[in-house]
Amino acid sequence: MLPNLIKLVGRLLKDPRVPRRSKVALGMAAAYVVSPIDLVPEFIPVFGWADDVLFILFAIDSLIERSGPEVVAEHWDGPGDLLAMIREVTGVTRNIIPKRLSQALDRISG
């Protein structure tokens, strides 16, 4: 699953039909993950990494959502049910991230 997801994200980032703001949002999420500044410090077990994972999942979900189903299908190499499972997992962030934060992140990702 992970190799197919990495290829999909890489291809979407290169595709000019994908909104630039969604690409920037993914880049910002990646920068947040490698940044030493965190909302929840890394030394706190489980929760220290949870915010990083949630931001990345939210950014990937936004990238896929805003790319459109036909563009995603064009770049997806794996089985359709695997893509559906990825969408389900990344979509969980819509229910976990607080509404105000989700709206702010949505404005960033366009």
N, C-alpha and C positions, 0 to 999 in steps of 0.2 A: 504494500500500500504506500509506504513512504517514498520509494523511488518514483512511482507514478505521480504522487502529489508534488514532489519536488520538480519533476518535469513540467507538470501543468502550471505551477506557479511561475517557473522560469519562462515558459512560452507566453503566458499571459502578460508578464512584465515586458516582453519584447513586442507584443502585439500593439500596433498603433490604434486599434479600435477600442482598447481598454482605457477608461478614463485615467488621466494622469494623476488625479488626486487620490485614486485608489492605490496606485503604485507608490505614491509618496507616503500614504498612510502605512503601507506595509514596510517601507523603509524606516519610517519613524518607529514602528513597533520593534523592528529588528535592532535599531539603535538603542531603544529603551532596554531591551534584553541584555545587551552588552555593556550598558552604562553602569557605573558603580552606584548611581543614585537610583533608589527604588522606593516605591510606595510602601512596600513591606520588605524589610531587610532580609537578605538571603540566609542569614544565620538562624532564622526562625524556621524550624522544621516544617515541611510541606507548604506552609503559607508563603514562605519566602520565594518559592518558585511558582506558586499558583498565579500570582499577578502577571508574571512574564508569559506563562502559557496562555492565559486568558487574552492578553493583548495580541499575541501572535495569532491565536485562533480567530479572534474578532477581525483582525486585518485580512486574514486569508478568506474568511467568510464574506467580508465586504468586497474583496477583489473578485471572487467568483460570482457573487450576486450581481455586481455592477457590470461585469463583463457580458452577461447575457447567456442564456442557455445554448444558443447556436455557436457562439465563440468558444465556450467551454467545451462543448461536444467536439468541436473541430480539433482542439488541442489535447483532448483526453485520450490516452492510449489503453487504459485498463478497462475492465468490465464495468458496465453501467451500474450494477448493484454496488460496486465498490465506491463509485463516485457518489451515489446516493447515501452511502454510509458516511463518507467524508463530510457531505453537506449536513447530515444529521449531527455529527460530532461538532463541527464548527458552528452550526446554528445554535448549539446549547448556550453560547455566549450571550445570545439575545435575552435569555431568561436569567442569566447569572449576574451580568454586569448591571449595576444600578441604572435606572432609566435616564437620569440626568447625565451620567457619564456616557452612556450609550448614545444619547442625542449629540453630545459634544463630539464624540469620536465620529459619528455619522457626518457631522458638518465638515470635519477635517477631510474625511475620505470621499466626500462629494456625493 
